[in-house]
Amino acid sequence: MRDLIRPVVVAPMAGEPSTPALVNAALRAGATGFLAAGYKTPQAVEDEIRAVGGAYGLNIFVPGLLKDARAVERYRELLRPEAERYGVELPAVRLNDDDHFPAKVELAISYGVPLVSFTFGAPSAEVVRALQQAGSRVLITVTSAAEASRAAAVRPDGLIAQGGSAGGHSATTSPAGFTGDTTALEVLAAVKGDLPVIAAGGVAEAADVDQLLAAGAVAVQCGTAFLLADEAGTRPAQRDFMLSGRGTSTVITRAFTGHPARALRNRFTDTYSASAPIGYPAVHHLTAPIRAAAAQAADADGINLWAGTGFRSARSGTTAALVARLMPGSQS
Ligand SMILES: Cc1cc2nc3c(=O)[nH]c(=O)nc-3n(C[C@H](O)[C@H](O)[C@H](O)COP(=O)(O)O)c2cc1C
């Protein structure tokens, strides 16, 4: 593991930000880069795998089971004014969706993807073993000591300790009680054991990277710091919002997807965070047309503006320059 991972890891960012260009640029700059398989079709993932080379990673969502549609149905009613505002139809509630988990694991196996990380829970021991036999190193994202011991039981090669400060979805398997008030340093300390740990969440500058490495992390995974990178696919509406300084704070919200995620506060999070149920991925599918129409209209108030607590330090520029800013020992 330590031989493959560089001190700075450009996080997988599903949706738009992660692109093969971002991953290749990260690798060229001396960082590790991850493709994000989440939400994509297996064909799209395969196309991306073919477009990258070197010691890259692929991130896969572990599917959960949502049995009760009632809370999501109620939320669907609450969202009607949004559908009207953006002129879209709300889709019927869809409960079953494994995000093509088996096909994505199969792709990682057949291409011998060097690093495979999982979020939203631990895969089975069989999946971990099959990947390892194909030559992959397997990482599981955790947010607490309890999740770390469940993850360790399936024998991965390492853990990703994600603080509540992290941008985007939390890997938490306890969405009901999730408040997002842990730091990367705290989660790293809580989960450290025999396995190598990558720390993630709220990293804004090289001093944060230095601190996490000094605390025992083998590497530091950063997402928000690369949202404005030239090679990232981040939506123009999110770029403009961040560059304009209109983002004043981040919140933990289930409003967009039914799973806790850290986002820049906007009209949508203010209106729906209190009423949004636990219901991933059904809520993700429900709000997708709203978010797409808002993005089309360059209306940042209807989009999930995922970002971590370090969002104020995010800069635009080449990935190479952004990696250099974060490298251990750099003066930001
Ligand atoms: C826009 C965005 C999308 C993300 N998508 C994923 C993802 O697909 N898979 C994943 O494991 N983590 C994802 N994350 C979380 C990152 O892996 C990482 O934990 C986080 O970015 C670290 O916190 P930071 O954003 O403060 O640097 C995402 C983060 C952001 C900001």
Ligand as a Chemical Component Dictionary entry (heavy atoms), coordinates in Angstrom:
data_LIG
# 
_chem_comp.id                   LIG 
_chem_comp.type                 NON-POLYMER 
_chem_comp.pdbx_formal_charge   0 
_chem_comp.three_letter_code    LIG 
# 
loop_
_chem_comp_atom.comp_id 
_chem_comp_atom.atom_id 
_chem_comp_atom.alt_atom_id 
_chem_comp_atom.type_symbol 
_chem_comp_atom.charge 
_chem_comp_atom.model_Cartn_x 
_chem_comp_atom.model_Cartn_y 
_chem_comp_atom.model_Cartn_z 
_chem_comp_atom.pdbx_ordinal 
LIG C1  C1  C 0 -17.861 17.017 -4.955 1  
LIG C2  C2  C 0 -17.448 15.840 -4.123 2  
LIG C3  C3  C 0 -17.797 14.569 -4.528 3  
LIG C4  C4  C 0 -17.370 13.448 -3.781 4  
LIG N1  N1  N 0 -17.654 12.189 -4.243 5  
LIG C5  C5  C 0 -17.121 11.106 -3.606 6  
LIG C6  C6  C 0 -17.222 9.809  -4.171 7  
LIG O1  O1  O 0 -17.766 9.618  -5.255 8  
LIG N2  N2  N 0 -16.705 8.769  -3.474 9  
LIG C7  C7  C 0 -16.035 8.948  -2.278 10 
LIG O2  O2  O 0 -15.569 7.982  -1.695 11 
LIG N3  N3  N 0 -15.922 10.171 -1.732 12 
LIG C8  C8  C 0 -16.425 11.247 -2.382 13 
LIG N4  N4  N 0 -16.254 12.496 -1.851 14 
LIG C9  C9  C 0 -15.554 12.634 -0.550 15 
LIG C10 C10 C 0 -14.047 12.590 -0.754 16 
LIG O3  O3  O 0 -13.612 11.275 -0.995 17 
LIG C11 C11 C 0 -13.285 13.080 0.501  18 
LIG O4  O4  O 0 -13.670 12.335 1.628  19 
LIG C12 C12 C 0 -13.537 14.546 0.779  20 
LIG O5  O5  O 0 -13.501 15.309 -0.397 21 
LIG C13 C13 C 0 -12.486 15.068 1.757  22 
LIG O6  O6  O 0 -12.881 16.289 2.286  23 
LIG P1  P1  P 0 -12.575 17.704 1.591  24 
LIG O7  O7  O 0 -13.571 17.825 0.476  25 
LIG O8  O8  O 0 -12.817 18.673 2.677  26 
LIG O9  O9  O 0 -11.164 17.661 1.087  27 
LIG C14 C14 C 0 -16.659 13.629 -2.571 28 
LIG C15 C15 C 0 -16.330 14.933 -2.166 29 
LIG C16 C16 C 0 -16.697 16.019 -2.919 30 
LIG C17 C17 C 0 -16.294 17.408 -2.471 31 
# 
loop_
_chem_comp_bond.comp_id 
_chem_comp_bond.atom_id_1 
_chem_comp_bond.atom_id_2 
_chem_comp_bond.value_order 
_chem_comp_bond.pdbx_ordinal 
LIG C1  C2  SING 1  
LIG C2  C3  SING 2  
LIG C2  C16 DOUB 3  
LIG C3  C4  DOUB 4  
LIG C4  N1  SING 5  
LIG C4  C14 SING 6  
LIG N1  C5  DOUB 7  
LIG C5  C6  SING 8  
LIG C5  C8  SING 9  
LIG C6  O1  DOUB 10 
LIG C6  N2  SING 11 
LIG N2  C7  SING 12 
LIG C7  O2  DOUB 13 
LIG C7  N3  SING 14 
LIG N3  C8  DOUB 15 
LIG C8  N4  SING 16 
LIG N4  C9  SING 17 
LIG N4  C14 SING 18 
LIG C9  C10 SING 19 
LIG C10 O3  SING 20 
LIG C10 C11 SING 21 
LIG C11 O4  SING 22 
LIG C11 C12 SING 23 
LIG C12 O5  SING 24 
LIG C12 C13 SING 25 
LIG C13 O6  SING 26 
LIG O6  P1  SING 27 
LIG P1  O7  DOUB 28 
LIG P1  O8  SING 29 
LIG P1  O9  SING 30 
LIG C14 C15 DOUB 31 
LIG C15 C16 SING 32 
LIG C16 C17 SING 33 
# 
